[in-house]
Amino acid sequence: MRMIDIIQKKKSGEALTTDEINFMIESYTKGEIPDYQMSAFLMAVYFQNMNKQETADLTMAMVNSGDRINLSAIKGIKVDKHSTGGVGDKISLIVVPLVASVGIPVAKMSGRGLGHTGGTIDKLESIDGFKTELTSSEFINNVNTYKMAIVGQSANLTPADKKLYALRDVTSTVNSIPLIASSIMSKKIASGADAIVLDVKVGSGAFMKSIDEARELARTMVDIGKSLNRKTVAVISNMNQPLGHEVGNANEIREAIEVLSDKGSKDETTVALTIASYMTVLGGAFSDFDIAYKELEQIIKSGKAIDKLKELVKIQGGNPELIDNPDNLPQAKYHIEVKASKDGYVESINAEQIGVTAMLLGAGRKTKEDDIDFSAGVTMVKKVGDKVAVNDTICILHTNKESHNEAIEVALKAFKISKSKPKQIVYIYDVVQ
């Protein structure tokens, strides 16, 4: 079998066999296929696409390229969730304790942030003492005993995906549905979950900019999951403005506390309850979505959900008192109010630009090696649809950096203010099952 023949076959629009895909991924992971040949293959896929079987085979080939997490020692249906990335997306911090509170095991592996999107692991590390690295036995014991654990991803999970992603990034082949879908699903399958709920973000702060693109990605990932015997649901949610009111690390922890204490914003609470409801249905706690949604609302109102978050913090070495006293989480030295330049209504907020603002303030990374400031971030005082007057505060920047002119400029550009009130925002566009 030769790589050049596989490239030619895909370039001609033909479907590859399972053996051809396995040979290619295995050989590339070992370094036996050079980057220039794999680049040619990725470009061929970009233009010629892949069918359902090819995409599923590519996913499994990447799963088999490294470690697979064995969760068989955990009792029950293990449910995981994945977000395609957004700004102010703290949903994992909310749904893990919420789903665990009804007895569904959530064995969560999360990543760090890069660029304008935040990482769950970074947010959790803003809690003093919280351990994001557990031994395998600690991880399994926590999920069996408390129904939840959140850790960083294993270093040798889907190494083929890491190599391919780096290559896609420099060859302009990132935006390919089968390549995106197989990348995401390979990590979820390798992580050992029985059921997966995908939060597919769409809008200015998301990778997918149109609903049609998001639906295609959602359908492709659900098809992959089902073909590999994983219960899979994809929720398509709005990322045309930051989710909730907080962007950053410690301040997103504060907002997660608010949601679980029944004081959260409507958009954040709606998306979190939707994701959590599908997770609990797939896990077998409830028979249908509507029942699950109502029950989870009551769990939040009862105080059980916030108690479960405290438990999560405690069992992973963090200080649970911070959940009762979130003002003791890291605080920035400077708080800069950004003002509206005219009267009107907030027509739109470019979520990506707000994410970039947070990164400039120190909340994100330009490279994987960068340190982050847990206290840096942005508070969204005004959201889409809100009425504003000249000199009203539209957002507040939090930073320890003395120079913040660039961040102010980017934040101002993110807000579009018009004379007429915009249409009511839709939080959930669609669900693909």
For each residue, the residues with C-beta under 8 A, 3 or more apart:
1: 5 6 19 20 23
2: 5 6
3: 6 7 24 27 33 37 38 41
4: 7 8 37
5: 1 2 8 9
6: 1 2 3 9 10 16 20 23 24 41
7: 3 4 10 11 37 40 41 44
8: 4 5 11 12
9: 5 6 12 14 16 20
10: 6 7 13 14 16 41 44 45 48
11: 7 8 40 44 48
12: 8 9 48
13: 10 48
14: 9 10
15: 50 51 53 54
16: 6 9 10 20 21 24 50 54 57
17: 20 21
18: 21 22 53 57
19: 1 22 23
20: 1 6 9 16 17 23 24
21: 16 17 18 24 25 54 57 58 61
22: 18 19 25 26 57 61 64
23: 1 6 19 20 26 27
24: 3 6 16 20 21 27 28 33 38 41 61
25: 21 22 28 29 58 61 62 64 65 160
26: 22 23 29 30 61 64 65
27: 3 23 24 30 32 33
28: 24 25 31 32 33 38 160 163 164
29: 25 26 65 66 159 160 163
30: 26 27
31: 28
32: 27 28
33: 3 24 27 28 37 38
34: 37 38
35: 38 39 167
36: 39 40
37: 3 4 7 33 34 40 41
38: 3 24 28 33 34 35 41 42 164 167
39: 35 36 42 43 167 171 173
40: 7 11 36 37 43 44
41: 3 6 7 10 24 37 38 44 45
42: 38 39 45 46 164 167 168 171 173 176 179
43: 39 40 46 47 171 173
44: 7 10 11 40 41 47 48
45: 10 41 42 48 49 50 173 176 178 179
46: 42 43 173 175 176 179
47: 43 44
48: 10 11 12 13 44 45
49: 45 176 177 178
50: 15 16 45 54 55 58 178
51: 15 54 55
52: 55 56 220 223 224 227
53: 15 18 56 57 227
54: 15 16 21 50 51 57 58 178
55: 50 51 52 58 59 178 181 182 220 223 224
56: 52 53 59 60 223 224 227 228
57: 16 18 21 22 53 54 60 61
58: 21 25 50 54 55 61 62 178 182
59: 55 56 62 63 181 182 185 186 189 224 228
60: 56 57 63 64 186 189 228
61: 21 22 24 25 26 57 58 64 65 160
62: 25 58 59 65 158 160 161 164 182 183 186 190
63: 59 60 68 158 186 189 190
64: 22 25 26 60 61 68
65: 25 26 29 61 62 158 159 160 161
66: 29 154 156 157 158 159 160 190
67: 154 156 157 190
68: 63 64 190 192
69: 107 109 154 157 190 191 192
70: 73 192
71: 74 78 107 140 143 192 193
72:
73: 70 140 144
74: 71 78 105 107 140 143 144
75: 105 144
76: 103 104 105 283 284
77: 104 105 194 195 231 282 283 284
78: 71 74 105 106 107 143 192 193 194 195
79: 99 104 105 106 193 194 195 196 197 279 280 282 283
80: 106 107 108 109 188 191 193 195 196 197
81: 91 92 95 108 196 197 198 199 275 279
82: 184 187 188 196 197 198 199
83: 86 89 91 92 198 199 201
84: 184 198 199 200 201 206 207 208 217
85: 89 117 201 206 207
86: 83 89 117 201 205 206 239 242 243 351
87: 116 117 118 205 239 242 243 247 351 352 354 355 358
88: 118 242 243 244 245 246 247 252 255 268 351 354 380
89: 83 85 86 117 118 199 201 239 243
90: 93 94 118 120 123 243 244 246 252 253 255 256 268
91: 81 83 94 95 199 243 268 271 272 275
92: 81 83 95 96 108 110 120 150
93: 90 96 120 123 124 252 253 256 309
94: 90 91 97 98 256 259 260 268 272 276
95: 81 91 92 98 99 106 272 275 276 279
96: 92 93 99 100 106 108 148 150 312
97: 94 100 101 148 260 305 308 309 311 312
98: 94 95 101 260 272 276 296 299 300 305 308
99: 79 95 96 102 104 106 147 148 276 279 280 283
100: 96 97 103 104 105 106 146 147 148 308 312
101: 97 98 147 299 304 305 308
102: 99 280 285 286 295 296 299
103: 76 100 147 285
104: 76 77 79 99 100 147 279 280 283 284 285
105: 74 75 76 77 78 79 100 143 144 147 148 283
106: 78 79 80 95 96 99 100 143 147 148 149 279
107: 69 71 74 78 80 139 140 143 149 191 192 193
108: 80 81 92 96 120 148 149 150 151
109: 69 80 150 151 152 153 154 157 187 191
110: 92 119 120 121 150 151 152 153
111: 119 120 121 152 153
112: 119 121 122 152 365 368
113: 117 118 119 122 364 365 372
114: 117 119 364 365 367 368
115: 355 359 364 365 366
116: 87 205 352 355 356 358 359 364
117: 85 86 87 89 113 114 205 355 364
118: 87 88 89 90 113 122 123 247 248 249 252 355 358 363 364
119: 110 111 112 113 114 122 123
120: 90 92 93 108 110 111 123 124 150
121: 110 111 112 124 125 132 150 152
122: 112 113 118 119 125 126 249 372 374
123: 90 93 118 119 120 126 249 250 252 253
124: 93 120 121 127 130 132 150 253 316 318
125: 121 122 130 132 249 374
126: 122 123 249 250 253 329 330 374 375
127: 124 130 253 313 318 319 322 329
128: 318 319 322
129: 317 318 319
130: 124 125 127 313 316 317 318
131: 134 316 317 318
132: 121 124 125 150 151 152 316
133: 151 152
134: 131 138 139 142 149 151 316
135: 138 139
136: 139 140
137: 140 141
138: 134 135 141 142 149
139: 107 134 135 136 142 143 149 151
140: 71 73 74 107 136 137 143 144
141: 137 138 144 145
142: 134 138 139 145 146 148 149 315 316
143: 71 74 78 105 106 107 139 140 146 147 148 149
144: 73 74 75 105 140 141
145: 141 142 315
146: 100 142 143 149 311 312 315
147: 99 100 101 103 104 105 106 143
148: 96 97 99 100 105 106 108 142 143 308 312
149: 106 107 108 134 138 139 142 143 146 315 316
150: 92 96 108 109 110 120 121 124 132 312 316
151: 108 109 110 132 133 134 139
152: 109 110 111 112 121 132 133
153: 109 110 111 157 187 191
154: 66 67 69 109 157
155:
156: 66 67 159
157: 66 67 69 109 153 154 187 190 191
158: 62 63 65 66 161 162 186 187 190
159: 29 65 66 156 162 163
160: 25 28 29 61 62 65 66 163 164 186
161: 62 65 158 164 165 182 183 186 187
162: 158 159 165 166
163: 28 29 159 160 166 167
164: 28 38 42 62 160 161 167 168 179 183
165: 161 162 168 169 174 183
166: 162 163 169 170
167: 35 38 39 42 163 164 170 171 173
168: 42 164 165 171 173 174 176 179
169: 165 166 174
170: 166 167
171: 39 42 43 167 168
172:
173: 39 42 43 45 46 167 168 176 179
174: 165 168 169 179 180
175: 46 180 207
176: 42 45 46 49 168 173 179 180
177: 49 180 181 213 216 217 220
178: 45 49 50 54 55 58 181 182 220
179: 42 45 46 164 168 173 174 176 182 183
180: 174 175 176 177 183 184 207 217
181: 55 59 177 178 184 185 217 220 221 224
182: 55 58 59 62 161 178 179 185 186 224
183: 62 161 164 165 179 180 186 187
184: 82 84 180 181 187 188 198 221
185: 59 181 182 188 189 196 221 224 225 228
186: 59 60 62 63 158 160 161 182 183 189 190
187: 82 109 153 157 158 161 183 184 190 191
188: 80 82 184 185 191 193 196 225 230
189: 59 60 63 185 186 193 228 230
190: 62 63 66 67 68 69 157 158 186 187
191: 69 80 107 109 153 157 187 188
192: 68 69 70 71 78 107
193: 71 78 79 80 107 188 189 196 230
194: 77 78 79 230 231
195: 77 78 79 80 230 231 232 279 282 283
196: 79 80 81 82 185 188 193 225 230 231 232 233 282
197: 79 80 81 82 232 233 234 235 275 278 279 282
198: 81 82 83 84 184 218 221 222 232 233 234 235
199: 81 82 83 84 89 91 234 235 237 271 275
200: 84 208 214 217 218 221 234 235 236 237
201: 83 84 85 86 89 205 206 207 208 214 237 238 239
202: 206 208 209 210 211 213 214 236 237 238 239 240 429
203: 206 209 238 239 240 241 351
204: 209 239 240 241 348 349 350 351 352 353
205: 86 87 116 117 201 239 240 241 242 350 351 352 354 355
206: 84 85 86 201 202 203 209 214 239 351
207: 84 85 175 180 201
208: 84 200 201 202 213 214 217
209: 202 203 204 206 213
210: 202 213 214
211: 202 214 215 236 429 430
212: 215 216
213: 177 202 208 209 210 216 217
214: 200 201 202 206 208 210 211 217 218 236 429 430
215: 211 212 218 219 236 430 432
216: 177 212 213 219 220
217: 84 177 180 181 200 208 213 214 220 221
218: 198 200 214 215 221 222 234 236 430 432
219: 215 216 222 223 234 432
220: 52 55 177 178 181 216 217 223 224
221: 181 184 185 198 200 217 218 224 225 232 234
222: 198 218 219 225 226 232 233 234 432 433
223: 52 55 56 219 220 226 227
224: 52 55 56 59 181 182 185 220 221 227 228 232
225: 185 188 196 221 222 228 230 231 232
226: 222 223 229 230 231 232
227: 52 53 56 223 224
228: 56 59 60 185 189 224 225
229: 226
230: 188 189 193 194 195 196 225 226
231: 77 194 195 196 225 226 282
232: 195 196 197 198 221 222 224 225 226 433
233: 196 197 198 222 278 282 431 432 433
234: 197 198 199 200 218 219 221 222 431 432 433
235: 197 198 199 200 271 274 275 278 428 430 431
236: 200 202 211 214 215 218 428 429 430 431 432
237: 199 200 201 202 271 274 427 428 429
238: 201 202 203 241 267 425 426 427 428 429
239: 86 87 89 201 202 203 204 205 206 243 351
240: 202 203 204 205 348 349 351 384 425
241: 203 204 205 238 348 349 351 354 380 383 384 425
242: 86 87 88 205 245 247 349 351 354 355 378 380
243: 86 87 88 89 90 91 239 267 268 271
244: 88 90 252 255 259 264 265 267 268 380
245: 88 242 255 265 268 379 380 381 383
246: 88 90 251 252 254 255 377 378 379 380
247: 87 88 118 242 251 252 354 355 357 358 363 377 378 379 380
248: 118 251 252 358 361 363 374 375 376 377 378 398
249: 118 122 123 125 126 252 253 330 363 372 373 374 375 376 377
250: 123 126 253 254 329 330 331 374 375 377
251: 246 247 248 254 255 329 375 377 379 398
252: 88 90 93 118 123 244 246 247 248 249 255 256 377
253: 90 93 123 124 126 127 249 250 256 257 322 326 329
254: 246 250 251 257 258 326 329
255: 88 90 244 245 246 251 252 258 259 264 265 268
256: 90 93 94 252 253 259 260 309
257: 253 254 260 261 306 309 323 326
258: 254 255 261 263 264 265
259: 94 244 255 256 262 263 264 265 268 269 272 300
260: 94 97 98 256 257 264 300 305 306 308 309
261: 257 258 264 300 303 306
262: 259 300 301
263: 258 259
264: 244 255 258 259 260 261 268 269 272
265: 244 245 255 258 259 268 269 383
266: 269 270 427
267: 238 243 244 270 271 383 425 427
268: 88 90 91 94 243 244 245 255 259 264 265 271 272
269: 259 264 265 266 272 273
270: 266 267 273 274 427 428
271: 91 199 235 237 243 267 268 274 275 427 428
272: 91 94 95 98 259 264 268 269 275 276
273: 269 270 276 277 293 296 297
274: 235 237 270 271 277 278 293 427 428
275: 81 91 95 197 199 235 271 272 278 279
276: 94 95 98 99 272 273 279 280 292 296
277: 273 274 280 281 286 289 292 293 296
278: 197 233 235 274 275 281 282 289 292 431
279: 79 81 95 99 104 106 195 197 275 276 282 283
280: 79 99 102 104 276 277 283 285 286 292 295 296
281: 277 278 284 285 286 287 288 289 292
282: 77 79 195 196 197 231 233 278 279
283: 76 77 79 99 104 105 195 279 280
284: 76 77 104 281
285: 102 103 104 280 281 292
286: 102 277 280 281 289 291 292 295
287: 281 291
288: 281 291 292
289: 277 278 281 286 292 293
290: 293 294
291: 286 287 288 294 295
292: 276 277 278 280 281 285 286 288 289 295 296
293: 273 274 277 289 290 296 297
294: 290 291 297 298
295: 102 280 286 291 292 298 299
296: 98 102 273 276 277 280 292 293 299 300 305
297: 273 293 294 300 301
298: 294 295 301 302
299: 98 101 102 295 296 302 304 305
300: 98 259 260 261 262 296 297 304 305 306
301: 262 297 298
302: 298 299 305
303: 261 306 307
304: 101 299 300 307 308
305: 97 98 101 260 296 299 300 302 308 309
306: 257 260 261 300 303 309 310 323
307: 303 304 310 311
308: 97 98 100 101 148 260 304 305 311 312
309: 93 97 256 257 260 305 306 312 313 323
310: 306 307 313 314 320 323 324
311: 97 146 307 308 314 315 320
312: 96 97 100 146 148 150 308 309 315 316
313: 127 130 309 310 316 318 319 320 322 323
314: 310 311 318 320
315: 142 145 146 149 311 312
316: 124 130 131 132 134 142 149 150 312 313
317: 129 130 131
318: 124 127 128 129 130 131 313 314 322
319: 127 128 129 313 322
320: 310 311 313 314 323 324
321: 324 325 328
322: 127 128 253 313 318 319 325 326 328 329
323: 257 306 309 310 313 320 326
324: 310 320 321
325: 321 322 328
326: 253 254 257 322 323 329
327: 331
328: 321 322 325
329: 126 127 250 251 253 254 322 326 374 375
330: 126 249 250 373 374 375
331: 250 327 375 398
332: 335 361 373 375 376 377 398 399 400
333: 399 400
334: 397 398 399 400 401 402 404
335: 332 396 397 398
336: 396 397 399 404 407 408
337: 393 395 396
338: 393 394 395 396 397 408 411 412
339: 390 391 392 393 394
340: 343 382 388 389 390 391 392 393 394 415 417
341: 390 412 417
342: 390 417
343: 340 388 389 390 417
344: 347 387 388 417 418 419
345: 385 386 387 388 417 418 419 420 421 422
346: 349 382 383 384 385 386 388 394 415 416 417 422
347: 344 384 416 417 418 422
348: 204 240 241 384 415 416 422
349: 204 240 241 242 346 354 380 383 384 414 415 416
350: 204 205 353 354 413 414 416
351: 86 87 88 203 204 205 206 239 240 241 242 354 355 414
352: 87 116 204 205 355 356
353: 204 350 356 357 410 411 413 414
354: 87 88 205 241 242 247 349 350 351 357 358 378 380 395 411 414
355: 87 115 116 117 118 205 242 247 351 352 358 359 364
356: 116 352 353 359 360 410
357: 247 353 354 360 361 378 397 407 410 411 414
358: 87 116 118 247 248 354 355 361 363 364 376 377 378
359: 115 116 355 356 362 363 364 365 366
360: 356 357 404 406 407 410
361: 248 332 357 358 373 376 377 378 397 398 399 401 404 407
362: 359 372 373 376 399 400 401
363: 118 247 248 249 358 359 372 373 376 377 378
364: 113 114 115 116 117 118 355 358 359 372
365: 112 113 114 115 359 368 369 370 372
366: 115 359 370
367: 114 370
368: 112 114 365
369: 365
370: 365 366 367
371:
372: 113 122 249 362 363 364 365 376
373: 249 330 332 361 362 363 376 399 400
374: 122 125 126 248 249 250 329 330
375: 126 248 249 250 251 329 330 331 332 398 400
376: 248 249 332 358 361 362 363 372 373 398 399 400 401
377: 246 247 248 249 250 251 252 332 358 361 363 398
378: 242 246 247 248 354 357 358 361 363 395 396 397 398 411
379: 245 246 247 251 395 396 398
380: 88 241 242 244 245 246 247 349 354 383 395
381: 245 393 394 395 396
382: 340 346 386 388 392 393 394 395 415
383: 241 245 265 267 346 349 380 386
384: 240 241 346 347 348 349 422 425
385: 345 346 421 422 424 425
386: 345 346 382 383
387: 344 345 421
388: 340 343 344 345 346 382 392 394 417
389: 340 343 392
390: 339 340 341 342 343
391: 339 340
392: 339 340 382 388 389
393: 337 338 339 340 381 382 396
394: 338 339 340 346 381 382 388 415
395: 337 338 354 378 379 380 381 382 411 415
396: 335 336 337 338 378 379 381 393
397: 334 335 336 338 357 361 378 404 407 408 411
398: 248 251 331 332 334 335 361 375 376 377 378 379
399: 332 333 334 336 361 362 373 376 404 407
400: 332 333 334 362 373 375 376
401: 334 361 362 376 404
402: 334
403: 406
404: 334 336 360 361 397 399 401 407 408
405: 408 409
406: 360 403 409 410
407: 336 357 360 361 397 399 404 410 411
408: 336 338 397 404 405 411 412
409: 405 406 412 413
410: 353 356 357 360 406 407 413 414
411: 338 353 354 357 378 395 397 407 408 414 415
412: 338 341 408 409 415
413: 350 353 409 410
414: 349 350 351 353 354 357 410 411
415: 340 346 348 349 382 394 395 411 412
416: 346 347 348 349 350
417: 340 341 342 343 344 345 346 347 388
418: 344 345 347 422
419: 344 345
420: 345
421: 345 385 387
422: 345 346 347 348 384 385 418 425
423:
424: 385
425: 238 240 241 267 384 385 422
426: 238 429
427: 237 238 266 267 270 271 274
428: 235 236 237 238 270 271 274 431
429: 202 211 214 236 237 238 426
430: 211 214 215 218 235 236
431: 233 234 235 236 278 428
432: 215 218 219 222 233 234 236
433: 222 232 233 234
